[in-house]
């Protein structure tokens, strides 16, 4: 995915999806009893891009 500011997030790159899941983990813990959770991932995009570029 690429945003207008040219930040990109390659979901095929090893570890990227794991970082995305780690970013969502605090939110998903609020709904631990639910079997299926739908979360809008765009709010986590910046945090994950920063993690990927720092690595």
HELIX and SHEET records of a PDB file:
HELIX    1   1 UNK A   16  UNK A   29  1                                  14    
HELIX    2   2 UNK A   41  UNK A   44  5                                   4    
HELIX    3   3 UNK A   45  UNK A   54  1                                  10    
END                                                                             
